Amino acid sequence: STATPLEVADDPCVVLLSSTGLLARTAVDESPRTEGARSRHDVVTSTVRTTARGEVGLVTSAGRVLRLPVLELPALPPTAGAPSLKGGAPLKEFLALVKGEVALALTSLDPASQGLALGTERGVVKRVAVDVPANRAEWDVIRLDDGDRVVGAVDLITGMEDLVFVTSDAQLLRFPAGGVRAQGRPA
């Protein structure tokens, strides 16, 4: 039998997304260690601190956020080294993406969060304030022009991070996230 939310303590945890689309949660509220031996297919590309009975969002290349209940994700056992996502589960077991849509990052749905920074293929940069629609499984966080797509997304922890973009001709653009005014979803 599966546990219901009331049977599971709402303990702090970290949700992890790997480069191959595996999802898992840790049993502790600590950033995953990066040193130590790595297993194949377990490069962690995105993490979000939350609680076992909480929810996180998954940002996609189509500019959508999909709501994801943390309790459904497999819990990784504590480890002294880097976590292995071999115990994770494929994203497609939890969420359906449209053909050609790519999972980019996890984001906090906590109203106290600093929000999310996005960059598109055509050079649009947006900082999105947390504005989670009630009772919706998915929503748009950026309006995209035809042919454009989100190529980078990051959950902001302090709002003082530097945003870095690498262009197709190997130029590196770096600027403070605080220099981008936070906007609501429809902006």
Secondary structure, DSSP 4 states (H G I P E B T S, - for coil): -PPPGGGS---EEEEEEETTSEEEE-SSSSPPP--S---TT--EEEEEEEETT-EEEEEETTSEEEEEEGGGSPBPPP-SSSPPGGG-EEGGGT--PPTT--EEEEEE--TTS--EEEEETTS-EEEEPP-PPTT-SEEESS---TT--EEEEEE-SSS-PEEEEE-TTS-EEEEEGGGS-EE-TT-
